[in-house]
Amino acid sequence: MENVLLFVAGPPAEVTDELNKILGWMAWFASAAGVMGLLIVGMRMAISLRQGEGQEHLVQFATVLGACIIASTAGPIVQFLLAD
């Protein structure tokens, strides 16, 4: 059998360096927004429970957690697709 080398062309380093920097900033902003969202939903839930209202904040809590999951997986997926 022959040894076959496979060369895959990737984007140039000047593109991926800037993209990695932007993805890093976006990951930090998404993390901060997720923490802030969970704190806000938690405060609203505590106020509602103290007033004896229903449990409708569970949907908001799940929405914030879903957005955190999407934001945290977007960066690694893009970096995997652009890997050299």
C-alpha positions as CSV (number, residue, x, y, z in Angstrom):
1,M,0.0,0.0,0.0
2,E,1.1,3.5,-0.7
3,N,1.4,6.2,1.9
4,V,-0.8,9.0,0.8
5,L,-0.5,12.4,2.3
6,L,-3.6,14.5,2.5
7,F,-3.3,18.2,2.6
8,V,-6.3,20.2,3.7
9,A,-6.3,23.9,2.9
10,G,-7.3,26.0,5.9
11,P,-7.9,29.7,6.4
12,P,-4.9,31.9,6.8
13,A,-3.6,32.6,10.3
14,E,-4.5,36.3,10.1
15,V,-8.1,35.3,9.7
16,T,-8.2,32.7,12.4
17,D,-6.3,34.8,14.9
18,E,-8.8,37.6,14.7
19,L,-11.7,35.2,14.7
20,N,-10.4,33.4,17.8
21,K,-10.1,36.8,19.6
22,I,-13.7,37.7,18.7
23,L,-14.9,34.3,19.8
24,G,-13.1,34.6,23.1
25,W,-14.8,38.0,23.7
26,M,-18.2,36.7,22.7
27,A,-17.8,33.7,25.1
28,W,-17.0,36.0,28.0
29,F,-20.0,38.3,27.2
30,A,-22.3,35.3,26.8
31,S,-21.1,33.9,30.1
32,A,-21.7,37.3,31.9
33,A,-25.1,37.6,30.2
34,G,-26.0,34.1,31.3
35,V,-25.0,34.7,34.9
36,M,-26.9,38.0,34.9
37,G,-30.0,36.4,33.4
38,L,-30.0,33.6,36.0
39,L,-29.7,36.2,38.8
40,I,-32.6,38.2,37.4
41,V,-34.8,35.2,37.0
42,G,-33.8,34.0,40.5
43,M,-34.7,37.4,42.0
44,R,-38.1,37.5,40.2
45,M,-38.8,33.9,41.3
46,A,-38.0,34.8,44.9
47,I,-40.3,37.8,44.8
48,S,-43.1,35.9,43.2
49,L,-42.9,33.0,45.7
50,R,-42.9,35.5,48.6
51,Q,-46.1,37.0,47.2
52,G,-47.7,33.6,46.8
53,E,-47.8,33.6,43.0
54,G,-47.3,30.7,40.6
55,Q,-44.3,28.9,39.2
56,E,-44.2,30.5,35.7
57,H,-40.6,31.5,36.0
58,L,-39.4,27.9,35.3
59,V,-39.8,28.6,31.6
60,Q,-37.7,31.8,31.8
61,F,-35.1,29.8,33.8
62,A,-35.0,27.1,31.1
63,T,-34.8,29.7,28.3
64,V,-31.7,31.4,30.0
65,L,-30.0,28.0,30.5
66,G,-30.7,27.0,26.8
67,A,-29.3,30.3,25.6
68,C,-26.2,29.7,27.8
69,I,-25.7,26.2,26.3
70,I,-26.1,27.5,22.7
71,A,-23.6,30.4,23.3
72,S,-21.1,28.1,25.0
73,T,-21.1,25.6,22.3
74,A,-20.9,28.0,19.3
75,G,-17.3,29.0,19.8
76,P,-15.8,25.4,20.0
77,I,-17.8,24.3,17.0
78,V,-16.5,27.2,14.9
79,Q,-12.9,26.6,16.1
80,F,-13.3,22.9,15.2
81,L,-14.5,23.7,11.7
82,L,-11.7,26.2,11.1
83,A,-8.9,24.0,12.6
84,D,-5.8,23.6,10.6
